[in-house]
Structures are given as C-alpha cells and as structure tokens.
Amino acid sequence: MQNKVIKEIICPKCSQVTQGKLYTSINATNHPHLRNEILEENLFRWRCHSCGHEVMLSYPMLYNDMKKRFMIYLIPGVDRFQLADSELEEEFANLKGIRKRLAPDFNTFREKLFIFENGLDDMAVEMTKLAISQSVARKLDIREVTEGYLSMYDRESNTMGFTFLIGIEKEPYIQSVRLEIYSKSLAIVDDLAEKDRALKGFLTIDREWAKNILYRYKRKKIEFRTAREAAKAESKS
C-alpha cells in the first residue's frame, strides 16, 4: 500500500504554480526508506521550482507498519475520538490485532510511531504522561502542563522520558521516570479500557482520553473503599 498523487501548488512567496508529490498512504514495511523521510520531515517539505521557497505541507496520510501491526492516520486538526473508514476496514478485514490511531498533528504522529516501534502500549503511555505532567506542574508551581511527548525509552536502565512544552514559549522540560509507573498505568488500562481496545476504526488516544480513564479509576477506588467500609461496619453490628 503506497499511494501518491501529484498536486499543483501555488507558491505563497512568488505565486507561481509548481507540482508537488503527496503521499496519501505509506507501507513502511515494504518501503522503509519512506519512514526515515517522514521522521526527517522531508516527505512533507515542498520547494518552489521557480523561486526556491520551501514550506511544510500539511495533509492526511495513512502510515501502515505491517510487521509491528499498527496504523497511524495523520489527519491535521482531526478532533474525533473514532473514525471508521469502511473502505479501509474492508481492505484489512482479515487482519487481527492491528492498532489503529488518529493523529491531529505531526508531533503526535511521531510520538505514536516511537511508542509502537518500541513495543509499548500507547494507552498506558498516555496515562503515565498524564500522571507525570501533573507532577511537573506541581514542581514548577504552574496550573497545568498540557503538551508533552514520549521522547526516551530505555528498558535496560528501566526508565522512560517525556519532553513537556512549558509556557507560551513552549520551553522543553525533560522528565524521566521509572518503568514501574508505566506498568501501573498498563494495569489500569487493562482493567478499565477493555471496551476501547475492542473498538473498530481509528481512535484518538490522548490526554483527554487518559483523564477520562483516570476519573473512572478514582471513582472505582472510592466505590471499593466505601463498600469495604460498609462491609466492615456490618460485620461489627
């Protein structure tokens, strides 16, 4: 699966029309060199043949890694939790266990790629990131930290690291954590996200999703504690 189209692009600097090659879908297993082109952002870079002006193009692209069994649908600005593409579902109907994700921007796309290539669970990563972002906010004495990405994973040293973007200037702040926190997050996800794992189509697994799971987890803990206290009180009566 590798589709590309030729589009006429008007240069924002000189207004001349130049053709550009756009990849609408990529099979990274069969064409590994395109993976590197994406991560180096060369695949989205367009250069005007007339004046040499360069811009970064933004357009939908489906990334498919058959070997590691995941797909990422980069759709700039997408704000849906679930996107069911009937044509794609039919095309890959016989494939099971494929993780399908939506990415609204390139940074999210790159993070999902990093997560899946390292054999991690992105749901657990989002839960871990949320917990660590709250810790960073307390440490820096700011209201909240909303943007951050997994940037390091080292199984041998038992650590993973996140790069958070702080303030209006989006200054990078790096925070590393032990993998035990990720393991705890994975246990929560296994317990509470079973229905989400079974959903078809492409899903948005992000901070808002993680906040919802965290809310359900806290509510479950309260319900369990309340039931235990009630049972203890009843046994004493």
C-alpha positions as a Markdown table, in Angstrom:
| # | Residue | x | y | z |
|---|---|---|---|---|
| 1 | Met | 0.0 | 0.0 | 0.0 |
| 2 | Gln | 1.7 | 3.1 | -1.2 |
| 3 | Asn | -0.3 | 5.8 | -2.9 |
| 4 | Lys | 0.9 | 9.2 | -4.1 |
| 5 | Val | -0.7 | 12.0 | -6.0 |
| 6 | Ile | 0.6 | 15.0 | -8.0 |
| 7 | Lys | -0.9 | 18.3 | -7.0 |
| 8 | Glu | -0.4 | 21.8 | -8.3 |
| 9 | Ile | 0.7 | 24.1 | -5.5 |
| 10 | Ile | 0.7 | 27.8 | -5.6 |
| 11 | Cys | 3.9 | 29.3 | -4.1 |
| 12 | Pro | 3.0 | 31.6 | -1.2 |
| 13 | Lys | 6.0 | 33.8 | -2.0 |
| 14 | Cys | 6.1 | 34.2 | -5.8 |
| 15 | Ser | 2.6 | 32.9 | -6.7 |
| 16 | Gln | 4.0 | 30.6 | -9.3 |
| 17 | Val | 2.4 | 27.1 | -9.7 |
| 18 | Thr | 4.6 | 24.1 | -9.1 |
| 19 | Gln | 3.7 | 20.5 | -8.9 |
| 20 | Gly | 4.2 | 18.6 | -5.7 |
| 21 | Lys | 4.2 | 14.9 | -4.9 |
| 22 | Leu | 2.0 | 14.0 | -2.0 |
| 23 | Tyr | 2.0 | 10.5 | -0.3 |
| 24 | Thr | -1.5 | 9.7 | 0.8 |
| 25 | Ser | -0.6 | 6.3 | 2.2 |
| 26 | Ile | 2.7 | 4.6 | 3.0 |
| 27 | Asn | 3.6 | 1.0 | 3.7 |
| 28 | Ala | 6.6 | 1.3 | 5.9 |
| 29 | Thr | 7.3 | -2.5 | 5.9 |
| 30 | Asn | 7.7 | -2.6 | 2.1 |
| 31 | His | 9.3 | 0.9 | 1.8 |
| 32 | Pro | 11.4 | 1.5 | 5.0 |
| 33 | His | 13.2 | 4.4 | 3.4 |
| 34 | Leu | 10.0 | 6.4 | 3.5 |
| 35 | Arg | 9.8 | 6.0 | 7.3 |
| 36 | Asn | 13.1 | 7.9 | 7.5 |
| 37 | Glu | 11.9 | 10.5 | 5.0 |
| 38 | Ile | 8.8 | 11.1 | 7.3 |
| 39 | Leu | 10.8 | 11.4 | 10.5 |
| 40 | Glu | 13.2 | 13.8 | 8.9 |
| 41 | Glu | 10.2 | 15.8 | 7.6 |
| 42 | Asn | 11.5 | 15.6 | 4.0 |
| 43 | Leu | 8.3 | 13.9 | 2.8 |
| 44 | Phe | 6.2 | 17.0 | 3.8 |
| 45 | Arg | 8.7 | 19.5 | 2.5 |
| 46 | Trp | 7.8 | 21.3 | -0.7 |
| 47 | Arg | 10.2 | 23.5 | -2.7 |
| 48 | Cys | 9.1 | 26.0 | -5.3 |
| 49 | His | 10.9 | 25.3 | -8.6 |
| 50 | Ser | 10.6 | 29.0 | -9.5 |
| 51 | Cys | 12.0 | 30.9 | -6.5 |
| 52 | Gly | 13.3 | 28.1 | -4.2 |
| 53 | His | 10.9 | 28.9 | -1.4 |
| 54 | Glu | 10.3 | 26.0 | 0.9 |
| 55 | Val | 7.2 | 25.2 | 3.0 |
| 56 | Met | 6.0 | 22.3 | 5.1 |
| 57 | Leu | 2.8 | 20.8 | 3.6 |
| 58 | Ser | 0.0 | 19.5 | 5.9 |
| 59 | Tyr | -2.3 | 16.9 | 4.5 |
| 60 | Pro | -3.9 | 13.5 | 5.5 |
| 61 | Met | -1.6 | 10.5 | 5.3 |
| 62 | Leu | -2.1 | 6.8 | 6.3 |
| 63 | Tyr | 1.0 | 5.1 | 7.7 |
| 64 | Asn | 1.0 | 1.3 | 7.9 |
| 65 | Asp | 3.6 | -0.9 | 9.6 |
| 66 | Met | 2.5 | -4.5 | 8.8 |
| 67 | Lys | 5.5 | -6.0 | 10.7 |
| 68 | Lys | 4.7 | -4.3 | 14.0 |
| 69 | Arg | 0.9 | -4.3 | 13.3 |
| 70 | Phe | -0.1 | -0.7 | 13.6 |
| 71 | Met | -1.6 | 2.1 | 11.5 |
| 72 | Ile | -1.5 | 5.8 | 12.2 |
| 73 | Tyr | -3.8 | 8.1 | 10.3 |
| 74 | Leu | -2.3 | 11.6 | 10.3 |
| 75 | Ile | -5.3 | 14.0 | 9.7 |
| 76 | Pro | -4.3 | 17.6 | 10.6 |
| 77 | Gly | -6.7 | 19.1 | 13.1 |
| 78 | Val | -8.9 | 16.0 | 13.5 |
| 79 | Asp | -11.0 | 16.2 | 16.6 |
| 80 | Arg | -12.9 | 13.0 | 16.6 |
| 81 | Phe | -12.4 | 10.1 | 19.0 |
| 82 | Gln | -13.2 | 7.4 | 16.5 |
| 83 | Leu | -13.0 | 7.4 | 12.7 |
| 84 | Ala | -14.4 | 4.3 | 10.9 |
| 85 | Asp | -13.3 | 4.1 | 7.3 |
| 86 | Ser | -15.4 | 1.4 | 5.8 |
| 87 | Glu | -13.1 | 1.1 | 2.7 |
| 88 | Leu | -10.1 | 0.5 | 4.9 |
| 89 | Glu | -11.9 | -1.8 | 7.3 |
| 90 | Glu | -13.0 | -3.9 | 4.3 |
| 91 | Glu | -9.5 | -3.9 | 2.8 |
| 92 | Phe | -7.9 | -5.2 | 6.1 |
| 93 | Ala | -10.9 | -7.3 | 7.3 |
| 94 | Asn | -8.8 | -10.4 | 7.7 |
| 95 | Leu | -6.1 | -8.7 | 9.8 |
| 96 | Lys | -6.5 | -9.0 | 13.5 |
| 97 | Gly | -4.8 | -7.2 | 16.3 |
| 98 | Ile | -3.9 | -4.1 | 14.4 |
| 99 | Arg | -3.7 | -0.9 | 16.5 |
| 100 | Lys | -5.2 | 2.0 | 14.6 |
| 101 | Arg | -4.7 | 5.6 | 15.8 |
| 102 | Leu | -5.6 | 9.1 | 14.7 |
| 103 | Ala | -3.0 | 11.8 | 14.9 |
| 104 | Pro | -4.0 | 15.5 | 14.6 |
| 105 | Asp | -0.5 | 16.8 | 14.1 |
| 106 | Phe | 3.0 | 15.7 | 13.2 |
| 107 | Asn | 4.3 | 15.6 | 16.8 |
| 108 | Thr | 1.6 | 13.3 | 17.9 |
| 109 | Phe | 2.2 | 11.2 | 14.8 |
| 110 | Arg | 5.9 | 10.9 | 15.5 |
| 111 | Glu | 5.2 | 10.0 | 19.2 |
| 112 | Lys | 2.8 | 7.2 | 18.2 |
| 113 | Leu | 5.4 | 5.9 | 15.8 |
| 114 | Phe | 8.0 | 5.9 | 18.6 |
| 115 | Ile | 5.7 | 4.2 | 21.0 |
| 116 | Phe | 4.6 | 1.3 | 18.7 |
| 117 | Glu | 8.1 | 0.7 | 17.3 |
| 118 | Asn | 9.3 | 0.2 | 20.9 |
| 119 | Gly | 6.5 | -2.3 | 21.6 |
| 120 | Leu | 4.8 | -0.1 | 24.1 |
| 121 | Asp | 1.1 | 0.4 | 24.8 |
| 122 | Asp | 0.1 | 4.0 | 23.9 |
| 123 | Met | -2.9 | 3.9 | 26.2 |
| 124 | Ala | -0.6 | 3.2 | 29.2 |
| 125 | Val | 1.9 | 5.8 | 27.9 |
| 126 | Glu | -0.9 | 8.5 | 27.9 |
| 127 | Met | -1.8 | 7.5 | 31.5 |
| 128 | Thr | 1.8 | 7.7 | 32.5 |
| 129 | Lys | 2.3 | 11.0 | 30.7 |
| 130 | Leu | -0.8 | 12.5 | 32.5 |
| 131 | Ala | 0.5 | 11.5 | 35.9 |
| 132 | Ile | 4.0 | 12.9 | 35.2 |
| 133 | Ser | 2.6 | 16.1 | 33.7 |
| 134 | Gln | 0.7 | 16.7 | 37.0 |
| 135 | Ser | 3.9 | 16.1 | 39.0 |
| 136 | Val | 5.8 | 18.5 | 36.7 |
| 137 | Ala | 3.1 | 21.2 | 37.1 |
| 138 | Arg | 3.4 | 20.9 | 40.9 |
| 139 | Lys | 7.2 | 21.0 | 40.7 |
| 140 | Leu | 7.2 | 24.2 | 38.6 |
| 141 | Asp | 4.3 | 25.7 | 40.5 |
| 142 | Ile | 2.1 | 26.2 | 37.4 |
| 143 | Arg | -1.6 | 25.4 | 36.9 |
| 144 | Glu | -1.1 | 22.5 | 34.4 |
| 145 | Val | 1.1 | 21.1 | 31.7 |
| 146 | Thr | -0.9 | 20.1 | 28.7 |
| 147 | Glu | 1.5 | 19.3 | 26.0 |
| 148 | Gly | 4.2 | 16.7 | 26.1 |
| 149 | Tyr | 5.6 | 13.7 | 24.2 |
| 150 | Leu | 7.4 | 10.4 | 25.0 |
| 151 | Ser | 11.0 | 11.1 | 23.9 |
| 152 | Met | 13.0 | 8.3 | 25.5 |
| 153 | Tyr | 12.6 | 4.7 | 26.4 |
| 154 | Asp | 15.4 | 2.6 | 27.8 |
| 155 | Arg | 14.5 | -0.9 | 29.0 |
| 156 | Glu | 18.0 | -1.6 | 30.3 |
| 157 | Ser | 18.0 | 1.4 | 32.6 |
| 158 | Asn | 14.3 | 0.8 | 33.5 |
| 159 | Thr | 13.4 | 4.4 | 32.5 |
| 160 | Met | 11.3 | 6.4 | 30.0 |
| 161 | Gly | 11.4 | 10.1 | 29.5 |
| 162 | Phe | 8.9 | 12.8 | 28.4 |
| 163 | Thr | 9.6 | 16.2 | 26.9 |
| 164 | Phe | 7.0 | 18.7 | 28.1 |
| 165 | Leu | 6.5 | 22.1 | 26.4 |
| 166 | Ile | 6.1 | 24.7 | 29.1 |
| 167 | Gly | 4.5 | 28.2 | 28.8 |
| 168 | Ile | 3.8 | 30.4 | 25.8 |
| 169 | Glu | 7.3 | 30.0 | 24.5 |
| 170 | Lys | 6.9 | 26.2 | 24.8 |
| 171 | Glu | 10.3 | 25.7 | 26.5 |
| 172 | Pro | 11.2 | 22.0 | 26.6 |
| 173 | Tyr | 11.3 | 20.4 | 30.1 |
| 174 | Ile | 12.5 | 16.8 | 30.2 |
| 175 | Gln | 11.3 | 14.4 | 33.0 |
| 176 | Ser | 12.4 | 10.8 | 33.3 |
| 177 | Val | 10.5 | 8.2 | 35.3 |
| 178 | Arg | 10.9 | 4.6 | 36.3 |
| 179 | Leu | 9.1 | 2.0 | 34.2 |
| 180 | Glu | 7.1 | 0.9 | 37.3 |
| 181 | Ile | 4.8 | 3.8 | 36.8 |
| 182 | Tyr | 4.2 | 2.7 | 33.2 |
| 183 | Ser | 3.5 | -0.8 | 34.5 |
| 184 | Lys | 0.9 | 0.5 | 36.9 |
| 185 | Ser | -0.7 | 2.5 | 34.2 |
| 186 | Leu | -0.8 | -0.6 | 32.0 |
| 187 | Ala | -2.6 | -2.4 | 34.8 |
| 188 | Ile | -5.2 | 0.3 | 35.0 |
| 189 | Val | -5.7 | 0.3 | 31.2 |
| 190 | Asp | -6.1 | -3.5 | 31.2 |
| 191 | Asp | -8.8 | -3.2 | 33.8 |
| 192 | Leu | -10.8 | -0.2 | 32.5 |
| 193 | Ala | -10.1 | 0.2 | 28.8 |
| 194 | Glu | -11.2 | -3.3 | 27.5 |
| 195 | Lys | -14.1 | -1.8 | 25.5 |
| 196 | Asp | -11.9 | 0.8 | 23.9 |
| 197 | Arg | -9.4 | -1.9 | 22.9 |
| 198 | Ala | -12.2 | -3.7 | 21.1 |
| 199 | Leu | -13.4 | -0.7 | 19.1 |
| 200 | Lys | -13.0 | -0.8 | 15.4 |
| 201 | Gly | -11.7 | 2.1 | 13.3 |
| 202 | Phe | -9.1 | 4.7 | 14.1 |
| 203 | Leu | -9.1 | 6.0 | 17.7 |
| 204 | Thr | -7.7 | 9.2 | 19.3 |
| 205 | Ile | -5.8 | 8.2 | 22.4 |
| 206 | Asp | -4.7 | 11.4 | 24.0 |
| 207 | Arg | -4.7 | 13.4 | 27.2 |
| 208 | Glu | -8.5 | 13.8 | 27.3 |
| 209 | Trp | -8.9 | 10.0 | 26.9 |
| 210 | Ala | -6.4 | 9.4 | 29.8 |
| 211 | Lys | -8.2 | 11.9 | 32.0 |
| 212 | Asn | -11.4 | 10.0 | 31.5 |
| 213 | Ile | -9.8 | 6.7 | 32.4 |
| 214 | Leu | -8.2 | 8.3 | 35.5 |
| 215 | Tyr | -11.6 | 9.6 | 36.6 |
| 216 | Arg | -13.1 | 6.1 | 36.3 |
| 217 | Tyr | -10.2 | 4.6 | 38.2 |
| 218 | Lys | -10.5 | 7.1 | 41.1 |
| 219 | Arg | -14.3 | 6.6 | 41.2 |
| 220 | Lys | -13.8 | 2.8 | 41.3 |
| 221 | Lys | -11.3 | 3.2 | 44.2 |
| 222 | Ile | -13.9 | 5.3 | 46.1 |
| 223 | Glu | -16.6 | 2.8 | 45.4 |
| 224 | Phe | -14.4 | -0.1 | 46.5 |
| 225 | Arg | -13.4 | 1.7 | 49.7 |
| 226 | Thr | -17.0 | 2.6 | 50.5 |
| 227 | Ala | -18.1 | -1.0 | 50.0 |
| 228 | Arg | -15.3 | -2.3 | 52.2 |
| 229 | Glu | -16.1 | 0.1 | 55.0 |
| 230 | Ala | -19.8 | -0.8 | 54.8 |
| 231 | Ala | -19.0 | -4.5 | 55.0 |
| 232 | Lys | -16.7 | -3.8 | 58.0 |
| 233 | Ala | -19.4 | -1.8 | 59.7 |
| 234 | Glu | -21.9 | -4.5 | 59.1 |
| 235 | Ser | -19.7 | -7.2 | 60.5 |
| 236 | Lys | -19.3 | -5.3 | 63.7 |
| 237 | Ser | -23.0 | -4.8 | 64.2 |
